[in-house]
Amino acid sequence: MAFTGKYEYEGDENYDEFVTKIGLPSDKIEMGRNCKIITEVVQNGNDFTWTQHFPGGRTTTNTFTVGKEAEMETMGGRKFKATVKMEDGKIVADFPNYRHTSEISGGKLVEISTSSGVVYKRTSKKIA
């Protein structure tokens, strides 16, 4: 499937402004800066398992089906419910205080989060 793969953080844009805007505490902001996140995506039709591995052993996994409500976890560790959509080949989820989209572009995983006009972009290269 289009999203299935293992991706390694390559770079980001506007991290500090975005995470400050969404209210992440300073210790989490520092921990996440230039963090070499490994993202693993397993897609089976409309079913996804989206796992992010952080340095130091912390892992976050969100499992969802496009068009159905699922329990999710924010980058700050907060749990919430959301219905993930597919729009023009992009995965779209409305988190409590930001909108997140993910797409495959040029063989890379491109994730964009937007909160009150502040846009954060993270790009990851496919490694498997």
N, C-alpha and C positions, 0 to 999 in steps of 0.2 A: 504494500500500500504506500501511498505518497509520503506519509509522515514517518513510517517505521524506520528506526535507526538509532544509533548512538551518536551524540553530538557533544563536542567539547567547546566550551566558551572560547571565543576568539576576540571579542571586543564589545564595548558598549558606548552609548552616547547619553549624556544628561543624567547619569546615575544620581549624583548628589542632590540635584534640584528635585528630581522625582521622588526619591525616598523621603526627603524632608517634607515634601508636599503631602505625602500620604501618611505621615506621622510615625515612621519607624523610629524606634529609640536609637540613640547615638551608638550604643554598643553593637546593635544589629547593622547599622549603617557601615560602621568600620569593618565589621566581619565580612560584609558583602562586597566591599569595594574591590574591584579587579579579581573577584573570586572565580577560580577555575572550576566552574560548575560543569558536571557531566550530566547531560539530559538524555534519558532513554525513553523512546516512544514506541509503544506497540499498538498498532492499529489493526483492527479486524473489522472491516466494513465501517460501521458508525460507532463501534466500541473502541475506546482508547484507555490505555494505562500510560500515564505521563509521570515519570520518576525523575527527580533531580537529586543528584549526589553532590554534597558539599564537602570541601576539605574538612578533615577532622571527624568524618564519619556520619554527619547528620544527613538524613534522607527524607525527602517529602514525596509522597505519591498521591496523585489524584487519578481516580478511575471514573470515567464518565461515558455516557452514550449521547451522541449528538441528538438534540431535541428533547431530552429527558432531564428532569431535575436530578442533581447529584450533590452529595456533600463534598465540598472542596476545602482547600487550605491555602491561605494567602502566603506571600513570601515572608510575612512577619509571624506566621504560625497560627493565625486566627482561622477557625472553622466557620464555614457559611454554606448556604445552599445556592446553587445557580443552575441555570439551564444553558448548556453550551450549544452554540449554533455553528453552522458551516455557511459562510458567505463568500462567494466567489473564490472557493478553494482555500479560504482562511478559516481557522478555528477562532471563534469569538466567544469570550466569556466576560460577563459583567461582574467584577469583584466588588466588594462593599464600597470602595472609594476610588476605583479605577476600572477602565475598560482594557482588556487584554486581547490582543490578536496574535496568532502564530501562523506562519506560512513557510513553505519551502520555496526558496528563491535562489537560483544558481547553484543548487545542491546544498545550500546552507539553510539552517533553521533560523528564521528571523522572527523575533518576538518584539512586539511593540505594546507598551502600556501607556495609557493617557489618563491624566487626572487634572481637571480644571485647566486645560490648555497646555500642561506640561507633558512633554512626550519623552519617554525613555525607550531606547532601542538596544536590544541585545542580539548579537549575531554569534552563532555557533557553527563550527565546521563539522561535517560528518566524518566520523572515525570508524564506523562499523555499520 
